[in-house]
Amino acid sequence: MTDDLIRLKDSVLNKLRATVSLKELEELHTKVFGRNGEFTAASKKMSEILPEERAAFGKILNSVKTELTDALEKAGKTLRMKELSSATANEWIDVTADKEPFLRRRTSSVVCGTI
């Protein structure tokens, strides 16, 4: 049973290294932690394990979950930064543009002091 968890962890980490977009990352997350996900199925097998072995299996299960969620979050941050940097690489700001249109204030038609 623990061998299955270790194989699952290694498989997910390998797939994570091959992920190149946020959409793929989201699909991988759903495949692993979704309602019918691989990790969810492994955690449901807790009821099949002998009570004496549940504590050890639970520790391994929690460590695998923590490692996978941390890896998925780190990959998500990295992919977001890559997409942001590629999106901003083509944008530019004209620092010589007139700043007046941005500083003009709308003036009220009501003169102060008269009601």
C-alpha positions as CSV (number, residue, x, y, z in Angstrom):
1,M,0.0,0.0,0.0
2,T,2.8,2.4,0.8
3,D,4.6,1.5,-2.4
4,D,1.5,2.6,-4.3
5,L,1.7,6.0,-2.5
6,I,5.4,6.4,-3.4
7,R,4.7,5.4,-7.0
8,L,1.9,7.9,-7.1
9,K,4.1,10.7,-5.7
10,D,6.9,10.0,-8.2
11,S,4.4,9.8,-11.1
12,V,2.8,13.1,-10.1
13,L,6.2,14.9,-9.6
14,N,7.3,13.6,-13.1
15,K,4.1,14.9,-14.7
16,L,4.5,18.2,-12.8
17,R,8.0,18.7,-14.3
18,A,6.5,18.2,-17.8
19,T,3.7,20.8,-17.2
20,V,4.0,23.9,-19.2
21,S,0.8,25.8,-18.6
22,L,-1.6,26.7,-15.8
23,K,-4.4,24.7,-17.6
24,E,-2.3,21.6,-17.5
25,L,-1.4,22.2,-13.9
26,E,-5.1,22.6,-13.0
27,E,-5.9,19.3,-14.8
28,L,-3.1,17.5,-13.0
29,H,-4.4,18.9,-9.7
30,T,-7.9,17.7,-10.4
31,K,-6.6,14.3,-11.6
32,V,-4.7,13.8,-8.3
33,F,-6.9,15.5,-5.7
34,G,-10.3,15.7,-7.3
35,R,-13.4,13.7,-6.3
36,N,-12.3,10.7,-8.3
37,G,-8.6,11.5,-8.1
38,E,-5.7,9.1,-7.6
39,F,-4.8,10.5,-4.2
40,T,-8.4,10.5,-3.1
41,A,-8.7,6.9,-4.0
42,A,-5.6,6.0,-2.1
43,S,-6.9,7.8,1.0
44,K,-10.2,6.0,0.8
45,K,-8.2,2.7,1.2
46,M,-7.6,3.6,4.8
47,S,-10.6,1.6,5.8
48,E,-9.1,-1.5,4.3
49,I,-5.9,-1.3,6.4
50,L,-5.5,-3.1,9.7
51,P,-5.9,-0.8,12.7
52,E,-2.3,-1.4,13.8
53,E,-1.0,-0.2,10.4
54,R,-3.3,2.8,10.0
55,A,-1.1,5.2,12.0
56,A,2.0,4.5,9.9
57,F,0.0,4.6,6.6
58,G,-1.6,7.9,7.8
59,K,1.8,9.5,8.4
60,I,3.0,8.5,4.9
61,L,-0.3,9.6,3.4
62,N,0.0,13.0,5.0
63,S,3.6,13.5,4.1
64,V,2.9,12.6,0.4
65,K,-0.1,15.0,0.4
66,T,2.0,17.8,1.9
67,E,4.8,17.2,-0.6
68,L,2.5,17.1,-3.6
69,T,0.5,20.2,-2.6
70,D,3.7,22.1,-2.0
71,A,5.1,21.1,-5.3
72,L,1.9,22.0,-7.1
73,E,1.8,25.4,-5.4
74,K,5.4,26.1,-6.3
75,A,4.8,25.1,-9.9
76,G,1.7,27.3,-10.0
77,K,3.7,30.3,-8.8
78,T,6.4,29.6,-11.3
79,L,4.0,29.2,-14.2
80,R,2.1,32.4,-13.2
81,M,5.3,34.3,-13.1
82,K,6.3,33.0,-16.6
83,E,3.0,33.9,-18.0
84,L,3.1,37.4,-16.4
85,S,6.6,38.0,-17.7
86,S,5.8,36.9,-21.2
87,A,2.6,39.1,-21.2
88,T,4.5,42.2,-20.0
89,A,7.4,41.7,-22.3
90,N,5.4,43.1,-25.2
91,E,3.9,45.9,-23.2
92,W,5.5,49.3,-22.7
93,I,4.7,52.6,-21.0
94,D,5.3,55.9,-22.8
95,V,6.9,58.0,-20.1
96,T,6.9,61.0,-22.4
97,A,3.1,61.0,-22.7
98,D,1.2,64.1,-21.4
99,K,0.1,63.5,-17.8
100,E,-2.5,66.2,-17.9
101,P,-5.5,64.0,-19.0
102,F,-4.9,61.9,-16.0
103,L,-4.6,64.8,-13.5
104,R,-7.6,66.8,-14.6
105,R,-10.4,66.8,-12.1
106,R,-14.1,67.0,-12.8
107,T,-15.3,70.3,-11.6
108,S,-18.7,70.6,-10.1
109,S,-21.2,72.9,-11.6
110,V,-22.3,74.0,-8.2
111,V,-20.6,77.1,-7.0
112,C,-19.4,76.9,-3.4
113,G,-21.5,78.9,-1.0
114,T,-24.8,78.8,-3.0
115,I,-27.5,76.4,-2.5
